[in-house]
Amino acid sequence: MATNPTTKKTAAPEAEESTEAVTTEARPERPRRAPSLVGPPLGEGQEPVTVTLSHHLRIDGVDFTPGAQINVSPDYARRLRGQGFTART
């Protein structure tokens, strides 16, 4: 097996610290917003339904906590109600 005889150059510690500070300031942490419509798309002529969740639910990689209000298609709202994921308010 062949080895590479060249050595890597390392940057000065001061340069690394200043680079980290710039990248941290350049990318502030943003809260994730819930999409306007969650789950399957609306059918033709359907209007979205707002439901309040009674349990933790993960849809399309997004976590929704109990009490969160989400907009879903009427068919999906019916399925969530049947499975007990919506609050009785």
C-alpha positions as CSV (number, residue, x, y, z in Angstrom):
1,M,0.0,0.0,0.0
2,A,1.5,3.4,-1.0
3,T,1.6,6.3,1.5
4,N,1.6,10.0,0.8
5,P,4.8,11.5,1.9
6,T,3.6,15.1,1.8
7,T,2.5,16.8,5.1
8,K,-0.6,18.8,5.6
9,K,-0.3,22.4,6.7
10,T,-2.4,23.4,9.7
11,A,-3.8,26.9,10.1
12,A,-2.9,29.1,13.1
13,P,-5.3,28.7,16.1
14,E,-6.2,32.4,16.0
15,A,-7.4,32.1,12.4
16,E,-9.6,29.1,13.3
17,E,-11.3,30.9,16.2
18,S,-12.1,34.0,14.0
19,T,-13.6,31.7,11.3
20,E,-15.8,30.0,13.8
21,A,-17.1,33.3,15.2
22,V,-18.0,34.5,11.8
23,T,-19.9,31.4,10.8
24,T,-21.8,31.3,14.1
25,E,-22.9,34.9,13.6
26,A,-23.7,34.4,10.0
27,R,-26.2,31.6,10.6
28,P,-28.5,32.4,13.5
29,E,-30.7,29.6,14.7
30,R,-34.2,29.8,13.2
31,P,-37.2,28.1,14.6
32,R,-38.8,25.6,12.3
33,R,-42.2,26.7,11.0
34,A,-44.9,24.3,10.4
35,P,-45.9,24.0,6.7
36,S,-49.3,25.5,5.7
37,L,-50.8,22.1,4.8
38,V,-49.6,18.9,6.5
39,G,-50.0,15.4,5.1
40,P,-51.6,14.3,1.8
41,P,-52.5,17.0,-0.7
42,L,-56.1,18.4,-1.0
43,G,-58.5,16.8,-3.4
44,E,-60.2,18.8,-6.1
45,G,-62.5,21.4,-4.6
46,Q,-61.6,20.6,-1.0
47,E,-60.7,23.2,1.6
48,P,-58.1,22.6,4.4
49,V,-59.4,21.7,7.9
50,T,-57.7,22.9,11.0
51,V,-57.3,20.3,13.7
52,T,-55.8,20.4,17.2
53,L,-53.6,17.5,18.1
54,S,-54.0,15.6,21.4
55,H,-50.9,13.5,21.0
56,H,-47.4,13.9,19.7
57,L,-47.4,13.3,15.9
58,R,-44.6,13.2,13.3
59,I,-45.7,13.9,9.8
60,D,-43.3,14.1,6.9
61,G,-40.3,14.5,9.2
62,V,-41.8,17.4,11.2
63,D,-42.7,16.9,14.9
64,F,-46.0,18.3,16.2
65,T,-46.6,18.5,19.9
66,P,-49.9,18.0,21.7
67,G,-52.0,21.2,21.3
68,A,-50.5,22.2,18.0
69,Q,-53.0,23.3,15.4
70,I,-52.4,22.0,11.8
71,N,-54.1,22.4,8.5
72,V,-54.9,19.1,6.8
73,S,-57.2,17.7,4.1
74,P,-60.7,16.7,5.2
75,D,-59.9,13.0,4.5
76,Y,-56.7,13.1,6.6
77,A,-58.6,14.9,9.4
78,R,-61.1,12.1,9.4
79,R,-58.3,9.5,9.6
80,L,-56.6,11.4,12.5
81,R,-59.9,11.6,14.4
82,G,-60.5,7.9,13.9
83,Q,-57.1,7.1,15.3
84,G,-57.5,9.4,18.3
85,F,-54.9,12.0,17.4
86,T,-57.2,15.1,17.6
87,A,-58.4,16.9,20.7
88,R,-62.1,17.0,21.6
89,T,-62.5,20.7,21.7
